[in-house]
Amino acid sequence: MLRSGSLMPAVVLILLLVVPVTAHVPVLSDSHNSLATATPIGDPAISYAIYGTLHEAGEADYYTITLQKGDPMTFMVSTPEQGSFAPWLVVAGPGITPQGTVPEGIELPAGDTAAVVTGVRPLNAEYEPFSPMAIFPTALYEGTAPSDGTYVIAVYTPDAVGPYTLASGKLESFTATEWIMIPITMIGVRLWQEQPLWLIFGPYLAILIAGIVLVLRYPGSQRMSMAAWFALVAGLLYLGSGTATLLQTAIALQVAAAGLTVLVTLFLAALQIGAGAAAVYIALNSSEPSPMKFRIQMVVIGIVGLVAWAGLILGPLLAFVAAIIPARKG
């Protein structure tokens, strides 16, 4: 029989083996609707998800990427928009096999040839588990770089407008900073989706306020130290993250069909809620939060929060603070 300490790695392993998912490094993109202002894509191998918006019919956003001959080229554009918006892809560079007709107004480097992939909306949306979000893939380009050089990717719309995501590369790799900052980046992604602030922050505020009110009515709250209060707030923020994750999942599943990838999101939410519940329990049951056991528990909870994107970074920071400050009455 598996103990609790060995059960978690087993669950992670099962999910990784059974559920084929792709985690992209999220990037929020500024306006770059000319070749002169094209946004460079850093590492061509890294899997990025670049979030942008086309505001006018006939508009294009431009990206550049430097490749060597034989490097794989994988670019996919999708949209969360539920209307008729179906962004196109135009991939240009030295030696690209011509495909389709380049739309009027698209800027290309002199001498480059281009492949045009017309945007076509699928009947059904796909579920993206790490966001979570329902997306409609509309155009995909795959191939290899025919020669060394800089290639241009244009995301174009002939008529309808809206938000889009440009995915590039296949290697799932994050720097520590990129991973830790994902909860903050995702706030920008939710704003990119045009979600209202109350929907984005509502779960955090509701649980934080309700939790503090309930704890103040708890008979032992007067004996809680400052460290315990830090631990409590960290736990409530973690619970807010888990609730927000489940809420966004419910919103996405109204459009996309549920599949095995939903298990990834549910596992992430379970980590957030589990760590939050543990922090709250420890805070309420630690009359002397200075012992080493409490400090170790808070460090572990802080690390779990950073790994599981819980607490909007503030939660893990409060857990670490709780682990190091001296025991004083709150």
N, C-alpha and C positions, 0 to 999 in steps of 0.2 A: 504493500500500500504506500502511495506517495505521501510524504509529509508536505506541509504547506510550503516549506522552503524550497522543495524540489518541484512542486506542482507548477509554479509560475514559469520557469524555463521550459517545462514540458509543453505548456499551453502555447507559449510563444513559438516553439519549434513546430508544433502542429499547424499553427496558423501560417507560418512561413512556407511549409511544405504543401499545404492544401490550397492556399489562396494566392493566386498569382497577381500581385498588385504592384503598382509603380508609384513611388513617392518622388515627387518633383520638388526641386528647390524653388520656392515661390519668389517671384520678382514683380514688384509693382512698377509699371512703365509710365514715363512721362510722354508728353506730346513729341512726336518725331515723324511728322507727315511729309518729309522731303528726304531725298537721298543725302543731302548735306548734313542733316540732323539725325541720321540713322543711329540706332542704338546698337553698340557692339555686344555680341553674345560671347561671354568670357571663354570658358572651356568647352570646346565642341563636343566632348565626350559626356559631360555632366548633363543629367536630366533636369532641365529647367522648366518651370511653368511661368510664362510671362503674361501678366494681366494688362490688357489695354482696352481702349474704347475707340470705335470709329463713329464720328459725329455727323458726317455728311455723306450723301451718296456720291460715289466716285472717289472717295478719299482712300488713302493707303497709309499704313504705318510701315516704316522701313527698319530693317535690322541687317547687320553685317556679321559675318563669321569667317575666320581665317582657317583654311583647311589645307592639308597636304594630300597629294594624289593617293587615292585609295581609301581615304577616311570615310567612314559611313556618314550618310546624310539622312537624318530622320526629322521631319518637321510635320506637326499636326496642329491644325487650328480648330477650335471648338468654341461654343458659346453656351451660356446658361439661359440665354434669351428664349422665351417660349413662342415668340412670334414667327415671322418669316425670315428673319435675319440669318444669312448663310455666308459667312466670310470666305473669300477665296485665298489661295496661296499662289504667289509668283516667286519662283526660285531662279535666280540668274547668276551666271558666273562664266569663267573661261572654260569652254568646252561642254557646257550643259547641252544635252540633246534637246533641240527645240520641241515644244509641245504646246498646242493650242495657240491662240492669238493673244498677244499682250494687250491688255486694255489701254485705251487712249488715256494719256495723262500719267501712266506709270513711268517713272524715271529709272533708266538702266545705265550702268557704266558703258562707255564707248567700247564696242567690240564684243560685249558679252551677249550670249544667247540665253534664252529663258524658257522654262517650263511653266505652263499655267495650269493650275488645278482648280477647276470650277467648284465653287461651294455648293454642296447638296445636303439638305437637311435629312437626317435619318428619321424614320417613323417614331422611334423610341429613344429616350434619353438614356445615357449611361450613368451609373452611380460612381462618383469619385470618393473613396473612403476616407482619405486623410483630411479633406477640407472640412466636413463632407459637403457634397454639392451634386446636383444633377446637371449634366452637360450633354450638348448635342455636337458630336464631332462632325465637321462639315467638309474638311479637305485634308488629305494626307499626301506627303511626298516622301519617297524613300529611294535611295540610290547610293552611289559612291562618288566622291569628288574625282572628276576626270583629270585634274591637274592641280598643282600648287597654286594658291591664290586666295583672294578675298571674294566671298560670295554674298549676294544680296537676297534677303527674304522680305517680300512685301506681303502684308495682310491687307486685302482689298475688299471693298464692297461696291457693287454697281448700283444698289438701290437702298434697301433697308439698312438701318444703322443699329448699333448696340455694342455691348461689351463682348470681348473675345479673350481666349487664352491661346497663346502660342507655346506649344510644347516642343522642346528640342532635346536631342541626345537620349542616351539610354542608361548611362551609368548612374546608379542611385548613390550619391555621395554628398555629404554635408560637412561643412566646417562646424566647429563647436559653436561659433557665433551664429551661423545661419540656423542651426537647430534650435538654440536657445531663444532666438528672436522670432521664431515662427508664430507664437501666440500674438505678438504685436503686429507682425506682418498680416496675419489673418484678419485683424480688425480692419486694416486697409482693404483687404479682399472683400469683406462684408460690405464696406462702404462702396466699393467698386460694383458690387451686386445691387447697390441702391437700397440696402436694407436700412430701416430706421434705427436710430441710436437706442431706442427703448428695446428693440428686439435683440440688439447686439449685447447690451450691458444689463438688460432687465434681469436675467437669471442670477447674475452676480449680486446685484443690489438687493433683490428680493430675498435671497438666501442669507446674505450678510446681515440685513436688518432683522429678519425674522430670527436668525440664529442668536444674535446678540440680545434681542428682547427676551427670548426664551431662557438664555443663560443667566441673565440678570434676575430672573425669577427662580433660578436654581439655588437651593439653600447653601450650597458650598461656594457660590460665586464670590462671596466676601473674602474667602480664604485663598482665592487664586492669586498667584504672584504675577508680576508683569510678564515674566517669561511664558507663563501659562496663557496669558491673554494673547501674546504674540502667536503662540501655537494655535490658539482657538481661531483667530482671524485667518491665519494661513489655511487651516482646515476648511473654513467656510468658503474661502476663495477657491479652493480645490473643488469643493462640492458645486460651486457655481460653474466651474469649467465643465464638470461632468454633465450638469444639467443643460448647459449651453450646447454641448456636443450632441446630446440626445435630441434637443430641440431642432438643431440644424439637420440632423439625420431625418427626423420626422418631416421636415419641410422638403428635403430632397426626395424622399420616398413618395411624396405626393405626385412627383413627375417621373422619376426613374423607378424601374422595377427592382425589387429587392433580390439580391443574389448573395453568394458566399462572401463577397467583399464587405458586406454589412458587418460581418463578424469582426473585421479589423477595427471598424469604428466602435463597435460595442465593447471590444476588448480595451480600446483606448479609454472610453468613458468609464469602464469598470476600474481601470487603474486610477483615474482621476478621483472617482467617488470613493474608492477603497482607501486611498491615501488620505483623502479629506476626512473620512469618517474616523480613521485611525488617529489623525491629529486632534480632532475634537474630543475623542475618547480620552486620549492621553492628557489633554489640557484639563478636562473636567475631573480627572482622577489622579492628578499629581499635586498633592498637598505640599510636597517639597520638590520643586522642579529643578533643583540644583544638582542632584546626583548624576553620575556619569551615564546611567541608563537613559535618563531623560534626554541628555545631550546627544547621545548616539542615536536615539530614536528620531530626534528632530533633524539631525544631519541626513539620515536615511530618507526621511520624508521630503526634505528639501531636494535631494538628488532625484528621487522619484518624480517630483513635481517638474524639474527641469527636463527630464527624459520624456515624461508623458504630456508635456505642454500644459501643465495644470497651474491655475492661479495667476495667469497673466504676468508671470515672472515675479510679481510682488509677493505672491504666496510663498514660493520657495525662499525668497529673500527673508521674509518674516520667520520662516522655519529655521533658517540659519542663525538669525538674530536671537531667536528663542534658545538656541543651543549654546550661545556664548555669553549672554548677559547674566549678571549675578541674580540670585533669587531675591526678589523684593516684592512686598505686598502691592497688588494692583489697586 
